[in-house]
């Protein structure tokens, strides 16, 4: 959680709010890879890419 607080503080101080959607998309893709790696949903996820 400290990382998220530091990241938010950086974006707030430097006015880099355009980074928020990029970070969210990267987190969602990472979550998709983790969930799809060892589940029965994996074949359906791999067809997306």
C-alpha distance matrix in Angstrom:
0.0 3.8 5.3 5.2 6.3 8.7 9.8 10.7 12.3 14.3 15.5 16.5 18.3 20.0 20.8 19.5 18.7 20.6 17.7 15.7 18.3 18.3 14.7 14.9 18.1 16.8 14.0 16.9 19.3 17.1 16.7 20.4 21.3 19.4 21.0 24.3 24.7 26.0 27.2 30.4 29.0 28.8 32.3 31.6 28.4 30.3 33.1 30.7 30.5
3.8 0.0 3.8 5.4 5.0 6.1 8.4 9.8 10.4 12.1 14.2 15.1 16.2 18.1 19.5 18.5 18.3 20.5 17.6 16.3 19.3 19.1 15.6 16.7 19.8 18.3 16.1 19.3 21.4 19.2 19.4 23.1 23.7 22.0 24.0 27.1 27.3 28.8 30.2 33.5 32.1 31.6 35.1 34.5 31.1 32.8 35.5 33.1 32.5
5.3 3.8 0.0 3.8 5.4 5.1 6.0 8.5 9.8 10.5 12.3 14.1 15.2 16.3 17.7 16.1 16.2 17.9 14.7 13.8 16.6 15.9 12.4 14.0 16.9 15.1 13.3 16.9 18.6 16.5 17.2 20.8 21.2 20.0 22.3 25.1 25.2 27.1 28.7 31.9 30.2 29.5 32.8 32.2 28.7 30.1 32.8 30.3 29.5
5.2 5.4 3.8 0.0 3.8 5.4 5.0 6.0 8.5 9.8 10.5 12.0 14.0 15.3 15.9 14.4 13.6 15.5 12.7 11.0 13.9 14.0 10.5 11.5 14.8 13.8 11.8 15.0 17.3 15.8 16.2 19.6 20.6 19.7 21.5 24.3 25.0 27.0 28.1 31.1 29.1 28.7 31.9 30.9 27.5 29.2 31.6 28.9 28.4
6.3 5.0 5.4 3.8 0.0 3.8 5.4 5.1 6.1 8.6 9.9 10.4 12.0 14.1 15.0 14.4 13.9 16.5 14.2 12.7 16.1 16.6 13.5 14.5 18.0 17.3 15.5 18.5 21.0 19.6 19.9 23.3 24.4 23.4 25.1 28.0 28.7 30.6 31.7 34.7 32.7 32.4 35.6 34.5 31.1 32.9 35.3 32.4 32.0
8.7 6.1 5.1 5.4 3.8 0.0 3.8 5.5 5.0 6.1 8.7 9.8 10.4 12.1 13.8 13.0 13.6 16.0 13.4 13.0 16.6 16.3 13.5 15.4 18.6 17.4 16.3 19.7 21.6 20.2 21.1 24.5 25.1 24.4 26.5 29.2 29.6 31.7 33.1 36.2 34.2 33.5 36.6 35.7 32.2 33.5 36.0 33.1 32.3
9.8 8.4 6.0 5.0 5.4 3.8 0.0 3.8 5.4 5.1 6.3 8.6 9.9 10.6 11.7 10.2 10.5 12.5 9.7 9.4 12.9 12.6 9.9 12.2 15.2 14.2 13.5 16.9 18.7 17.7 18.9 22.0 22.8 22.5 24.7 27.0 27.6 30.0 31.3 34.2 32.0 31.2 34.1 33.0 29.4 30.7 33.0 30.0 29.1
10.7 9.8 8.5 6.0 5.1 5.5 3.8 0.0 3.8 5.4 5.1 6.0 8.5 10.0 10.2 9.4 8.8 11.7 9.8 8.7 12.4 13.2 10.9 12.3 15.7 15.6 14.8 17.6 19.9 19.4 20.1 23.1 24.5 24.2 25.9 28.4 29.4 31.7 32.6 35.3 32.9 32.5 35.4 33.9 30.4 32.1 34.1 30.9 30.4
12.3 10.4 9.8 8.5 6.1 5.0 5.4 3.8 0.0 3.8 5.5 5.1 6.0 8.4 9.7 10.1 10.5 13.7 12.2 11.9 15.7 16.3 14.2 16.0 19.3 19.0 18.3 21.2 23.4 22.8 23.6 26.7 27.8 27.5 29.3 31.9 32.7 35.0 36.0 38.8 36.5 36.0 38.9 37.6 34.1 35.6 37.6 34.5 33.8
14.3 12.1 10.5 9.8 8.6 6.1 5.1 5.4 3.8 0.0 3.8 5.4 5.2 6.0 8.1 7.7 9.4 12.0 10.3 11.1 14.8 14.7 13.1 15.6 18.4 17.8 17.9 21.0 22.7 22.1 23.6 26.4 27.2 27.3 29.4 31.6 32.3 34.9 36.1 38.9 36.5 35.6 38.4 37.1 33.5 34.7 36.6 33.5 32.5
15.5 14.2 12.3 10.5 9.9 8.7 6.3 5.1 5.5 3.8 0.0 3.8 5.6 5.4 5.5 4.6 5.6 8.5 7.4 8.1 11.8 12.2 11.3 13.5 16.3 16.3 16.7 19.4 21.2 21.2 22.6 25.1 26.3 26.7 28.6 30.6 31.7 34.3 35.3 37.8 35.1 34.4 36.9 35.4 31.8 33.1 34.8 31.4 30.6
16.5 15.1 14.1 12.0 10.4 9.8 8.6 6.0 5.1 5.4 3.8 0.0 3.8 5.7 5.3 6.8 7.0 10.7 10.6 10.5 14.2 15.3 14.4 16.0 19.0 19.5 19.4 21.9 24.1 24.2 25.2 27.8 29.3 29.5 31.1 33.3 34.5 37.1 37.8 40.3 37.6 37.2 39.8 38.0 34.6 36.1 37.7 34.3 33.7
18.3 16.2 15.2 14.0 12.0 10.4 9.9 8.5 6.0 5.2 5.6 3.8 0.0 3.8 5.6 7.9 9.6 12.9 12.7 13.5 17.1 17.7 16.9 19.0 21.8 21.9 22.1 24.8 26.7 26.6 27.9 30.6 31.7 31.9 33.8 36.0 36.9 39.5 40.5 43.1 40.5 39.9 42.5 40.9 37.4 38.7 40.4 37.0 36.1
20.0 18.1 16.3 15.3 14.1 12.1 10.6 10.0 8.4 6.0 5.4 5.7 3.8 0.0 3.8 5.5 8.4 10.8 10.8 12.7 15.9 16.0 15.9 18.4 20.7 20.7 21.5 24.3 25.7 25.9 27.6 30.0 30.9 31.5 33.6 35.4 36.3 39.2 40.2 42.7 40.0 39.1 41.4 39.9 36.3 37.3 38.9 35.5 34.4
20.8 19.5 17.7 15.9 15.0 13.8 11.7 10.2 9.7 8.1 5.5 5.3 5.6 3.8 0.0 3.8 5.7 8.4 9.5 10.9 13.9 14.7 15.1 17.0 19.3 20.0 20.9 23.1 24.8 25.5 26.9 29.1 30.4 31.3 33.0 34.7 36.0 38.8 39.6 41.8 38.9 38.2 40.4 38.6 35.1 36.3 37.5 34.0 33.2
19.5 18.5 16.1 14.4 14.4 13.0 10.2 9.4 10.1 7.7 4.6 6.8 7.9 5.5 3.8 0.0 3.8 5.4 5.9 8.1 10.8 11.1 11.7 14.0 16.0 16.5 17.7 20.0 21.4 22.1 23.8 25.8 27.0 28.1 29.9 31.4 32.6 35.6 36.4 38.6 35.7 34.8 36.9 35.2 31.7 32.7 34.0 30.5 29.5
18.7 18.3 16.2 13.6 13.9 13.6 10.5 8.8 10.5 9.4 5.6 7.0 9.6 8.4 5.7 3.8 0.0 3.8 5.2 5.6 8.3 9.8 10.4 11.8 14.0 15.3 16.1 17.9 19.8 20.8 22.1 23.9 25.6 26.7 28.0 29.7 31.2 34.1 34.6 36.6 33.5 33.0 35.1 33.2 29.8 31.2 32.3 28.7 28.1
20.6 20.5 17.9 15.5 16.5 16.0 12.5 11.7 13.7 12.0 8.5 10.7 12.9 10.8 8.4 5.4 3.8 0.0 3.8 5.5 6.5 7.5 9.4 10.9 12.1 13.6 15.2 16.7 18.0 19.5 21.1 22.5 24.0 25.6 27.0 28.2 29.8 32.8 33.3 35.1 31.9 31.2 33.0 31.0 27.6 28.7 29.6 26.0 25.3
17.7 17.6 14.7 12.7 14.2 13.4 9.7 9.8 12.2 10.3 7.4 10.6 12.7 10.8 9.5 5.9 5.2 3.8 0.0 3.8 5.7 5.3 6.2 8.7 10.1 10.7 12.3 14.4 15.6 16.6 18.4 20.1 21.3 22.6 24.4 25.7 27.0 30.0 30.8 32.9 29.9 29.0 31.0 29.3 25.8 26.8 28.1 24.7 23.7
15.7 16.3 13.8 11.0 12.7 13.0 9.4 8.7 11.9 11.1 8.1 10.5 13.5 12.7 10.9 8.1 5.6 5.5 3.8 0.0 3.8 5.5 5.2 6.2 8.7 10.0 10.6 12.3 14.3 15.4 16.4 18.3 20.1 21.1 22.4 24.0 25.7 28.5 28.9 31.0 28.0 27.5 29.7 27.8 24.4 25.9 27.3 23.8 23.4
18.3 19.3 16.6 13.9 16.1 16.6 12.9 12.4 15.7 14.8 11.8 14.2 17.1 15.9 13.9 10.8 8.3 6.5 5.7 3.8 0.0 3.8 5.5 5.0 6.1 8.6 9.8 10.5 12.2 14.2 15.2 16.3 18.4 19.9 20.9 22.1 24.0 27.0 27.1 28.8 25.6 25.1 27.0 24.9 21.6 23.1 24.1 20.5 20.3
18.3 19.1 15.9 14.0 16.6 16.3 12.6 13.2 16.3 14.7 12.2 15.3 17.7 16.0 14.7 11.1 9.8 7.5 5.3 5.5 3.8 0.0 3.8 5.5 5.3 6.3 8.7 10.0 10.7 12.4 14.3 15.4 16.7 18.5 20.1 21.0 22.4 25.6 26.2 28.1 25.0 24.0 25.9 24.2 20.6 21.6 22.9 19.5 18.6
14.7 15.6 12.4 10.5 13.5 13.5 9.9 10.9 14.2 13.1 11.3 14.4 16.9 15.9 15.1 11.7 10.4 9.4 6.2 5.2 5.5 3.8 0.0 3.8 5.5 5.1 6.1 8.6 9.9 10.5 12.2 14.2 15.4 16.5 18.2 19.7 21.0 23.9 24.7 27.0 24.2 23.3 25.7 24.2 20.6 21.8 23.6 20.4 19.6
14.9 16.7 14.0 11.5 14.5 15.4 12.2 12.3 16.0 15.6 13.5 16.0 19.0 18.4 17.0 14.0 11.8 10.9 8.7 6.2 5.0 5.5 3.8 0.0 3.8 5.5 5.1 6.2 8.6 9.8 10.5 12.2 14.3 15.3 16.3 18.0 19.8 22.5 22.8 24.8 21.9 21.5 23.9 22.0 18.6 20.4 22.0 18.7 18.6
18.1 19.8 16.9 14.8 18.0 18.6 15.2 15.7 19.3 18.4 16.3 19.0 21.8 20.7 19.3 16.0 14.0 12.1 10.1 8.7 6.1 5.3 5.5 3.8 0.0 3.8 5.4 5.1 6.2 8.6 9.8 10.5 12.3 14.2 15.3 16.1 18.0 21.1 21.3 23.1 19.9 19.1 21.1 19.3 15.8 17.3 18.7 15.3 15.0
16.8 18.3 15.1 13.8 17.3 17.4 14.2 15.6 19.0 17.8 16.3 19.5 21.9 20.7 20.0 16.5 15.3 13.6 10.7 10.0 8.6 6.3 5.1 5.5 3.8 0.0 3.8 5.5 5.1 6.1 8.6 9.8 10.6 12.3 14.2 15.2 16.3 19.5 20.4 22.6 19.8 18.5 20.8 19.6 15.9 16.8 18.9 15.9 14.9
14.0 16.1 13.3 11.8 15.5 16.3 13.5 14.8 18.3 17.9 16.7 19.4 22.1 21.5 20.9 17.7 16.1 15.2 12.3 10.6 9.8 8.7 6.1 5.1 5.4 3.8 0.0 3.8 5.5 5.1 6.1 8.6 9.9 10.5 12.2 14.0 15.2 18.0 18.7 21.2 18.7 17.9 20.7 19.5 15.9 17.5 19.8 17.1 16.7
16.9 19.3 16.9 15.0 18.5 19.7 16.9 17.6 21.2 21.0 19.4 21.9 24.8 24.3 23.1 20.0 17.9 16.7 14.4 12.3 10.5 10.0 8.6 6.2 5.1 5.5 3.8 0.0 3.8 5.4 5.0 6.1 8.6 9.9 10.4 11.8 14.0 16.6 16.7 18.7 15.8 15.4 18.0 16.3 12.9 15.0 16.9 14.1 14.4
19.3 21.4 18.6 17.3 21.0 21.6 18.7 19.9 23.4 22.7 21.2 24.1 26.7 25.7 24.8 21.4 19.8 18.0 15.6 14.3 12.2 10.7 9.9 8.6 6.2 5.1 5.5 3.8 0.0 3.8 5.4 5.0 6.2 8.7 9.9 10.3 11.9 15.1 15.6 17.6 14.7 13.4 15.8 14.6 10.9 12.2 14.4 11.7 11.3
17.1 19.2 16.5 15.8 19.6 20.2 17.7 19.4 22.8 22.1 21.2 24.2 26.6 25.9 25.5 22.1 20.8 19.5 16.6 15.4 14.2 12.4 10.5 9.8 8.6 6.1 5.1 5.4 3.8 0.0 3.8 5.4 5.1 6.2 8.6 9.8 10.5 13.5 14.8 17.4 15.1 13.7 16.6 16.1 12.5 13.6 16.5 14.5 13.7
16.7 19.4 17.2 16.2 19.9 21.1 18.9 20.1 23.6 23.6 22.6 25.2 27.9 27.6 26.9 23.8 22.1 21.1 18.4 16.4 15.2 14.3 12.2 10.5 9.8 8.6 6.1 5.0 5.4 3.8 0.0 3.8 5.4 5.1 6.0 8.3 9.8 12.1 12.7 15.3 13.1 12.6 15.8 15.1 11.8 13.8 16.6 14.7 14.9
20.4 23.1 20.8 19.6 23.3 24.5 22.0 23.1 26.7 26.4 25.1 27.8 30.6 30.0 29.1 25.8 23.9 22.5 20.1 18.3 16.3 15.4 14.2 12.2 10.5 9.8 8.6 6.1 5.0 5.4 3.8 0.0 3.8 5.5 5.2 5.8 8.2 10.9 10.9 12.9 10.2 9.4 12.4 11.4 8.0 10.3 12.9 11.1 11.7
21.3 23.7 21.2 20.6 24.4 25.1 22.8 24.5 27.8 27.2 26.3 29.3 31.7 30.9 30.4 27.0 25.6 24.0 21.3 20.1 18.4 16.7 15.4 14.3 12.3 10.6 9.9 8.6 6.2 5.1 5.4 3.8 0.0 3.8 5.6 5.1 5.8 9.1 10.3 12.7 10.7 8.7 11.8 11.9 8.5 9.5 12.8 11.8 11.3
19.4 22.0 20.0 19.7 23.4 24.4 22.5 24.2 27.5 27.3 26.7 29.5 31.9 31.5 31.3 28.1 26.7 25.6 22.6 21.1 19.9 18.5 16.5 15.3 14.2 12.3 10.5 9.9 8.7 6.2 5.1 5.5 3.8 0.0 3.8 5.6 5.4 7.6 9.3 12.5 11.3 10.0 13.6 14.0 11.2 12.5 15.9 15.2 15.0
21.0 24.0 22.3 21.5 25.1 26.5 24.7 25.9 29.3 29.4 28.6 31.1 33.8 33.6 33.0 29.9 28.0 27.0 24.4 22.4 20.9 20.1 18.2 16.3 15.3 14.2 12.2 10.4 9.9 8.6 6.0 5.2 5.6 3.8 0.0 3.8 5.6 6.7 6.7 9.7 8.3 8.2 11.9 11.9 9.7 11.9 14.9 14.4 15.1
24.3 27.1 25.1 24.3 28.0 29.2 27.0 28.4 31.9 31.6 30.6 33.3 36.0 35.4 34.7 31.4 29.7 28.2 25.7 24.0 22.1 21.0 19.7 18.0 16.1 15.2 14.0 11.8 10.3 9.8 8.3 5.8 5.1 5.6 3.8 0.0 3.8 5.7 5.5 7.6 5.9 4.6 8.3 8.8 6.6 8.4 11.6 11.6 12.3
24.7 27.3 25.2 25.0 28.7 29.6 27.6 29.4 32.7 32.3 31.7 34.5 36.9 36.3 36.0 32.6 31.2 29.8 27.0 25.7 24.0 22.4 21.0 19.8 18.0 16.3 15.2 14.0 11.9 10.5 9.8 8.2 5.8 5.4 5.6 3.8 0.0 3.8 6.0 8.8 8.5 6.1 9.6 11.3 9.3 9.7 13.3 13.9 13.8
26.0 28.8 27.1 27.0 30.6 31.7 30.0 31.7 35.0 34.9 34.3 37.1 39.5 39.2 38.8 35.6 34.1 32.8 30.0 28.5 27.0 25.6 23.9 22.5 21.1 19.5 18.0 16.6 15.1 13.5 12.1 10.9 9.1 7.6 6.7 5.7 3.8 0.0 3.8 7.1 8.3 7.0 10.4 12.4 11.4 12.2 15.5 16.5 16.9
27.2 30.2 28.7 28.1 31.7 33.1 31.3 32.6 36.0 36.1 35.3 37.8 40.5 40.2 39.6 36.4 34.6 33.3 30.8 28.9 27.1 26.2 24.7 22.8 21.3 20.4 18.7 16.7 15.6 14.8 12.7 10.9 10.3 9.3 6.7 5.5 6.0 3.8 0.0 3.8 5.3 5.7 8.9 10.3 10.1 11.8 14.5 15.5 16.7
30.4 33.5 31.9 31.1 34.7 36.2 34.2 35.3 38.8 38.9 37.8 40.3 43.1 42.7 41.8 38.6 36.6 35.1 32.9 31.0 28.8 28.1 27.0 24.8 23.1 22.6 21.2 18.7 17.6 17.4 15.3 12.9 12.7 12.5 9.7 7.6 8.8 7.1 3.8 0.0 3.8 5.5 7.2 8.5 9.7 11.4 13.2 14.9 16.6
29.0 32.1 30.2 29.1 32.7 34.2 32.0 32.9 36.5 36.5 35.1 37.6 40.5 40.0 38.9 35.7 33.5 31.9 29.9 28.0 25.6 25.0 24.2 21.9 19.9 19.8 18.7 15.8 14.7 15.1 13.1 10.2 10.7 11.3 8.3 5.9 8.5 8.3 5.3 3.8 0.0 3.8 5.7 5.5 6.4 8.9 10.5 11.6 13.6
28.8 31.6 29.5 28.7 32.4 33.5 31.2 32.5 36.0 35.6 34.4 37.2 39.9 39.1 38.2 34.8 33.0 31.2 29.0 27.5 25.1 24.0 23.3 21.5 19.1 18.5 17.9 15.4 13.4 13.7 12.6 9.4 8.7 10.0 8.2 4.6 6.1 7.0 5.7 5.5 3.8 0.0 3.8 5.4 5.1 6.2 8.8 10.2 11.4
32.3 35.1 32.8 31.9 35.6 36.6 34.1 35.4 38.9 38.4 36.9 39.8 42.5 41.4 40.4 36.9 35.1 33.0 31.0 29.7 27.0 25.9 25.7 23.9 21.1 20.8 20.7 18.0 15.8 16.6 15.8 12.4 11.8 13.6 11.9 8.3 9.6 10.4 8.9 7.2 5.7 3.8 0.0 3.8 5.5 5.3 6.5 9.2 10.6
31.6 34.5 32.2 30.9 34.5 35.7 33.0 33.9 37.6 37.1 35.4 38.0 40.9 39.9 38.6 35.2 33.2 31.0 29.3 27.8 24.9 24.2 24.2 22.0 19.3 19.6 19.5 16.3 14.6 16.1 15.1 11.4 11.9 14.0 11.9 8.8 11.3 12.4 10.3 8.5 5.5 5.4 3.8 0.0 3.8 5.5 5.4 7.0 9.6
28.4 31.1 28.7 27.5 31.1 32.2 29.4 30.4 34.1 33.5 31.8 34.6 37.4 36.3 35.1 31.7 29.8 27.6 25.8 24.4 21.6 20.6 20.6 18.6 15.8 15.9 15.9 12.9 10.9 12.5 11.8 8.0 8.5 11.2 9.7 6.6 9.3 11.4 10.1 9.7 6.4 5.1 5.5 3.8 0.0 3.8 5.4 5.4 7.3
30.3 32.8 30.1 29.2 32.9 33.5 30.7 32.1 35.6 34.7 33.1 36.1 38.7 37.3 36.3 32.7 31.2 28.7 26.8 25.9 23.1 21.6 21.8 20.4 17.3 16.8 17.5 15.0 12.2 13.6 13.8 10.3 9.5 12.5 11.9 8.4 9.7 12.2 11.8 11.4 8.9 6.2 5.3 5.5 3.8 0.0 3.8 5.3 5.5
33.1 35.5 32.8 31.6 35.3 36.0 33.0 34.1 37.6 36.6 34.8 37.7 40.4 38.9 37.5 34.0 32.3 29.6 28.1 27.3 24.1 22.9 23.6 22.0 18.7 18.9 19.8 16.9 14.4 16.5 16.6 12.9 12.8 15.9 14.9 11.6 13.3 15.5 14.5 13.2 10.5 8.8 6.5 5.4 5.4 3.8 0.0 3.8 5.4
30.7 33.1 30.3 28.9 32.4 33.1 30.0 30.9 34.5 33.5 31.4 34.3 37.0 35.5 34.0 30.5 28.7 26.0 24.7 23.8 20.5 19.5 20.4 18.7 15.3 15.9 17.1 14.1 11.7 14.5 14.7 11.1 11.8 15.2 14.4 11.6 13.9 16.5 15.5 14.9 11.6 10.2 9.2 7.0 5.4 5.3 3.8 0.0 3.8
30.5 32.5 29.5 28.4 32.0 32.3 29.1 30.4 33.8 32.5 30.6 33.7 36.1 34.4 33.2 29.5 28.1 25.3 23.7 23.4 20.3 18.6 19.6 18.6 15.0 14.9 16.7 14.4 11.3 13.7 14.9 11.7 11.3 15.0 15.1 12.3 13.8 16.9 16.7 16.6 13.6 11.4 10.6 9.6 7.3 5.5 5.4 3.8 0.0
